[in-house]
């Protein structure tokens, strides 16, 4: 089943469609936004659809997630192969600047997500007010890419300008 919209809306639609559902597995980790205070099992917040939230990955690290995905050959969104390490919406998601390199043709490219050495930089590709989150340095190429002025017309996220492209890359 695919439900359009934010998570809260999607859960409401799913629960309205099947009253038997009582729990949902979540991929939230302690290091995720709002994850620090979560428990392995707990009910959703009062202003959310009533559901038991089960978070089996709560204490897993970034590298443990990728080790599991590779060892078990778990399918994943192909954007991770293009340098994305945290995927939000088409408005706030960019390849992670910590994975940038210049390829043999002198074009800006990105290593795949599992090559990220410093897991504290996992969300460096997410934008807040038009700027990368927790990025330690300003990259000139980041600003040109964020504004859509890349000299590399095949930049990985240029295809995310509409939701259909985003869905083709992730679903």
N, C-alpha and C positions, 0 to 999 in steps of 0.2 A: 504494500500500500504506500502510496506517495501522497503527502498532504502538503499543500503550499502554505506558506506563512511562517510566522515565528513559532518557537517551540510551544509556548503556552497555548496558542491558538490550535496548533496541530494536536496537542494532547486533548484539548476540549473536543475537537472533531472526532478523534479516534475513540475516546471514551463515550461520546454520544452514540457512536455507531455500534459499540459492543459493550454492554453494561457488565459483562462477565470479567472484564479486565480489572485487576486489582493492583498490579505492580508493573513497573517498567525498569528495564536495565538501562543504566546511564553510563556513559563513558567519561564522566567527570573525574578529575584527579584533584588531590589536595592543592596542587600548584595552579590549578585553573582559577579564573576569576570566580569568586564566591564559593570556592571549593574547600577552603581551609577549615571551615566549621562543620562540614558535612560528616555524617556517620555512614558506615557501610550500608545500613538500612535505616530509613526514616521516611516519615510522611512528607509530602510536598508542603510548601509554605501555605498559609491560610488563604492567600489570594490566588492560588493555583488550583487546577482540577485535583480532586482528592484521589491520591494514588500513593502506593508505597514505592519509594524510590530506592532501587538497589544499585549500588555503585561498586562493582567488583574490581575496578581499576583504580580505586581511590588512592592507594599507596604506591602505585606503579610509577616508575620514572619514565622520562621521555625515551631513554635508550632501551628500557625494558619493553616498552610498547613496540618499538621498531624491531627488536630481537624476536618478539613473539610473532609479529606480522610476517617476518621473513621465514622463521622456522616453520610456521604452520601454513605458509602461503595464503594468508588471509587477503582477499581482494581489498583494495583501498582506492581512494580518489587519485586519479592520475596527476592532479596538480602537485601532489607531494613529490613526484618525479621531476617537477619543473621548478623546485626551489621554495615552494610554499611549505611552511612548518606549522601554521595555525590558520584555519580557514573559517572565516566569518561570512560576510556577505560580499556582493560585488562592489559595495561602496567602501569597505574597510580592509580588504585583503590584498596583499601584494607579496611577491616573492621576498624571502628573507634576505636582507642585505648582508648578513653574516655568511651567506653561501655564494656570494657573487664572485666571479672570476672572469678574466678575459680569455676567450677561446683562441685557437690557432688562427682564426680569420680576423682577429682583433675585434670581436663582437662581445658584448656583455652577455654572459650566461650565468646559470645558477646550478650548483650541485643539488642532488636530490636531498630531501628532508633528513633522511637517516644519516647523512654525512655531517650534520650539525654537531660541532664539538662541544659547545657550551650550551647546555640545556636551559640556562637562564635567559638565553636569547631566543627561545622558542616563539615568542610573540613579537619579535622585532619587525616582522612584516605586516603587522596589524596597524592600521592608522587610527589615530585619535586627533581630531581637529586638523586633519590633513598632514599629520606628521607620524613617522614610525614610532611605535611604542618601544620602550626600553632599549633603544639603539644608542650606543655609547658615542657614536660619531656621526657627523653629517657627511654624506657622500653626494658629490655634485650630480652623479648619474642618478641617484635616488630621486632627487627633485625633478629632474627632467622626465624620469619614468612615471612618477606619480602624476605629473601634469600632462602625460600623454605625448611628450615631445621626444621620445626615444629615437635615437639614430638607427636602432635595430628594429626594423619593421616587423620582425618575427618574435618580438619579446613575449614571453609566456603569458602574461596577464592581459595583453592587449585584446585577446579573444574573450575576455570576461566582461566586456562592456554591456552585455545584455544578459538577462537571467537565463535564456535558453542555452547560450554558450557555457555559462557557469554550470548548469545542470548536465550538459553533455560531458563536461570534464569530470564531474563528481558522482554522477548517479549511474 
